[in-house]
Amino acid sequence: MLEDGRVVGAIVATENGSVRIRARAGGILGAGGFAQNKEWRQKYHGMPGNSSAAAGDQGTAIGVGAQAGGALALMDDAWWGSAVPMADGTASFSERSMPYGIIVDQAGSRYLNESESYIDFGHEMIEHHRETPTIPSWLILDIRHRRR
């Protein structure tokens, strides 16, 4: 709810209809992310990137909160999840840590531990990209060692 240009509460939909909730000292809007908003990804993360998040993940609630005067925080970070694009347009999240595979940057050099956490993987990829083109990176699999 807005009064005199200030957020003073919220109108919440319930099974019994709408309820007005007034805030006494402020509020926090937990709005999710903006994985598919290429403009914001460039602005806050320094890269256009690709995402396997839902197409509607545009940061709409974040924008509404900012327009109402809310302060934005932590826009420069995310829950990173590297994925390998598949031929059918989907993405796979497991190949990067399979045996006999390595991730290389665009110069062909391995630059991280393929089995590290999603968060660490994303941070390391972005940091490395500042010196050597890394986005996208390439997954190299040595299938000669795979069992049939």
VEXMAR-999837 format. One record per residue (C-alpha): residue number from 1; residue in one letter; x, y, z. Coordinates in steps of 0.02 Angstrom, whole numbers, plus 32768, in hexadecimal, padded with zeros to 4 digits. Example, Ala and Ser with C-alpha at 12.3 -4.5 7.8 and 13.67 -1.06 7.14 Angstrom:
<rs>
+-----+---------+------+------+------+
| num | residuo |   xx |   yy |   zz |
+-----+---------+------+------+------+
|   1 |       A | 8267 | 7F1F | 8186 |
|   2 |       S | 82AC | 7FCB | 8165 |
+-----+---------+------+------+------+
</rs>
This chain:
<rs>
+-----+---------+------+------+------+
| num | residuo |   xx |   yy |   zz |
+-----+---------+------+------+------+
|   1 |       M | 8000 | 8000 | 8000 |
|   2 |       L | 803F | 80AE | 7FD6 |
|   3 |       E | 8011 | 814B | 8036 |
|   4 |       D | 805D | 81F2 | 8009 |
|   5 |       G | 80E0 | 8199 | 7F9E |
|   6 |       R | 8116 | 8125 | 802C |
|   7 |       V | 80FE | 806B | 8041 |
|   8 |       V | 8099 | 8053 | 80E0 |
|   9 |       G | 8063 | 7F9E | 80D0 |
|  10 |       A | 801E | 7F1B | 805B |
|  11 |       I | 7F7B | 7EDA | 8018 |
|  12 |       V | 7F7E | 7E1D | 8025 |
|  13 |       A | 7F07 | 7DA6 | 7FCB |
|  14 |       T | 7EC0 | 7D1D | 803B |
|  15 |       E | 7E3C | 7C98 | 8021 |
|  16 |       N | 7DC2 | 7D0E | 8078 |
|  17 |       G | 7DEC | 7DA5 | 800D |
|  18 |       S | 7E6C | 7E31 | 8018 |
|  19 |       V | 7EB8 | 7E65 | 80BE |
|  20 |       R | 7F14 | 7F0A | 80DB |
|  21 |       I | 7FAF | 7EF9 | 8148 |
|  22 |       R | 7FFB | 7F9A | 8187 |
|  23 |       A | 80B6 | 7FA1 | 81AF |
|  24 |       R | 80EE | 7FFF | 824B |
|  25 |       A | 81A9 | 8013 | 8229 |
|  26 |       G | 81CA | 7FD8 | 8177 |
|  27 |       G | 81C7 | 7F3C | 810F |
|  28 |       I | 822E | 7EC1 | 80AB |
|  29 |       L | 81FC | 7E84 | 8000 |
|  30 |       G | 8240 | 7DD7 | 7FDB |
|  31 |       A | 8232 | 7DDF | 7F1F |
|  32 |       G | 829C | 7D56 | 7ED4 |
|  33 |       G | 8312 | 7D7A | 7E46 |
|  34 |       F | 8322 | 7DBC | 7D95 |
|  35 |       A | 837A | 7D2E | 7D3B |
|  36 |       Q | 8327 | 7D50 | 7C92 |
|  37 |       N | 833A | 7E0E | 7C97 |
|  38 |       K | 83CF | 7E25 | 7C24 |
|  39 |       E | 83DA | 7EE1 | 7C43 |
|  40 |       W | 83E8 | 7EC9 | 7D00 |
|  41 |       R | 845F | 7E36 | 7CEE |
|  42 |       Q | 84D2 | 7EA9 | 7C8B |
|  43 |       K | 84BC | 7F38 | 7D06 |
|  44 |       Y | 84D1 | 7ED7 | 7DA9 |
|  45 |       H | 853A | 7E3F | 7D75 |
|  46 |       G | 859C | 7E89 | 7CE5 |
|  47 |       M | 8564 | 7E07 | 7C67 |
|  48 |       P | 84CD | 7DDF | 7BFD |
|  49 |       G | 84D6 | 7D26 | 7C23 |
|  50 |       N | 8456 | 7CA0 | 7C04 |
|  51 |       S | 83E0 | 7C52 | 7C80 |
|  52 |       S | 8379 | 7BB5 | 7C90 |
|  53 |       A | 8301 | 7C10 | 7D06 |
|  54 |       A | 824C | 7C2B | 7CD4 |
|  55 |       A | 8232 | 7CAD | 7C4C |
|  56 |       G | 81CA | 7D17 | 7CC3 |
|  57 |       D | 825B | 7D2C | 7D3E |
|  58 |       Q | 8271 | 7DE3 | 7D0E |
|  59 |       G | 827E | 7E34 | 7DBB |
|  60 |       T | 81D1 | 7E82 | 7DAF |
|  61 |       A | 81B5 | 7E87 | 7E6B |
|  62 |       I | 8262 | 7ED3 | 7E85 |
|  63 |       G | 8237 | 7F5D | 7E09 |
|  64 |       V | 8190 | 7F80 | 7E5E |
|  65 |       G | 81E7 | 7F8B | 7F07 |
|  66 |       A | 826C | 8001 | 7EC4 |
|  67 |       Q | 81E8 | 8071 | 7E72 |
|  68 |       A | 8191 | 807D | 7F1A |
|  69 |       G | 8233 | 80BD | 7F68 |
|  70 |       G | 827A | 801A | 7FAA |
|  71 |       A | 8336 | 8006 | 7FBA |
|  72 |       L | 8386 | 7F7B | 7F54 |
|  73 |       A | 840C | 7F0B | 7F9D |
|  74 |       L | 8473 | 7E75 | 7F65 |
|  75 |       M | 844A | 7E92 | 7EAE |
|  76 |       D | 84FD | 7E64 | 7E7F |
|  77 |       D | 84EF | 7DB0 | 7EB9 |
|  78 |       A | 8482 | 7D1B | 7E8F |
|  79 |       W | 8469 | 7C61 | 7EAA |
|  80 |       W | 84D7 | 7C2E | 7E19 |
|  81 |       G | 84B4 | 7B89 | 7DC4 |
|  82 |       S | 851F | 7B5B | 7D31 |
|  83 |       A | 84CC | 7AF4 | 7CAB |
|  84 |       V | 84FC | 7A9F | 7C0A |
|  85 |       P | 8486 | 7AC9 | 7B79 |
|  86 |       M | 8440 | 7A2E | 7B26 |
|  87 |       A | 8411 | 7A1A | 7A6E |
|  88 |       D | 8357 | 7A17 | 7A96 |
|  89 |       G | 835D | 7AC4 | 7AE9 |
|  90 |       T | 835C | 7A85 | 7B9C |
|  91 |       A | 83EE | 7A91 | 7C16 |
|  92 |       S | 8447 | 7A0D | 7C7A |
|  93 |       F | 8495 | 7A33 | 7D23 |
|  94 |       S | 84F7 | 7993 | 7D43 |
|  95 |       E | 8576 | 7980 | 7CB7 |
|  96 |       R | 85F2 | 79FD | 7CFE |
|  97 |       S | 8621 | 798B | 7D8F |
|  98 |       M | 8620 | 78E4 | 7D35 |
|  99 |       P | 86C2 | 787F | 7D2F |
| 100 |       Y | 873C | 78A5 | 7CA2 |
| 101 |       G | 86F7 | 7952 | 7C7F |
| 102 |       I | 8745 | 79FD | 7C92 |
| 103 |       I | 8705 | 7AAF | 7C7B |
| 104 |       V | 8774 | 7B24 | 7C15 |
| 105 |       D | 876D | 7BDD | 7BEE |
| 106 |       Q | 876C | 7C1F | 7B3C |
| 107 |       A | 882A | 7C15 | 7B37 |
| 108 |       G | 881F | 7B5A | 7B5B |
| 109 |       S | 8861 | 7B63 | 7C0E |
| 110 |       R | 8813 | 7B0A | 7CA3 |
| 111 |       Y | 87F0 | 7B8D | 7D29 |
| 112 |       L | 8786 | 7B3D | 7DB2 |
| 113 |       N | 8753 | 7A9F | 7E0D |
| 114 |       E | 86C2 | 7A57 | 7DAA |
| 115 |       S | 8675 | 7A08 | 7E46 |
| 116 |       E | 8673 | 7AA4 | 7EB3 |
| 117 |       S | 85CD | 7AEB | 7EEF |
| 118 |       Y | 855B | 7B48 | 7E76 |
| 119 |       I | 8579 | 7BEC | 7ED3 |
| 120 |       D | 8637 | 7BDB | 7ED1 |
| 121 |       F | 8633 | 7BA4 | 7E1B |
| 122 |       G | 85D0 | 7C3F | 7DE9 |
| 123 |       H | 863D | 7CB6 | 7E4C |
| 124 |       E | 86DD | 7C6A | 7E07 |
| 125 |       M | 869C | 7C6F | 7D54 |
| 126 |       I | 866E | 7D28 | 7D63 |
| 127 |       E | 8714 | 7D55 | 7DB7 |
| 128 |       H | 8779 | 7CF6 | 7D33 |
| 129 |       H | 8713 | 7D49 | 7CA7 |
| 130 |       R | 875D | 7DF2 | 7CDA |
| 131 |       E | 8808 | 7DB8 | 7C9B |
| 132 |       T | 87E0 | 7D32 | 7C18 |
| 133 |       P | 873D | 7D17 | 7BB9 |
| 134 |       T | 86E5 | 7C90 | 7C1C |
| 135 |       I | 862C | 7CA9 | 7BF8 |
| 136 |       P | 8602 | 7C34 | 7BAB |
| 137 |       S | 867D | 7BB0 | 7BE3 |
| 138 |       W | 8690 | 7B08 | 7B91 |
| 139 |       L | 867A | 7A5A | 7BD9 |
| 140 |       I | 86F8 | 79DC | 7B96 |
| 141 |       L | 86CB | 7925 | 7BB5 |
| 142 |       D | 8742 | 7896 | 7B95 |
| 143 |       I | 86C4 | 780F | 7B6B |
| 144 |       R | 874A | 778B | 7B4D |
| 145 |       H | 8748 | 7766 | 7C08 |
| 146 |       R | 868B | 7759 | 7C1C |
| 147 |       R | 863E | 76AF | 7C3A |
| 148 |       R | 85CA | 766D | 7BB6 |
+-----+---------+------+------+------+
</rs>
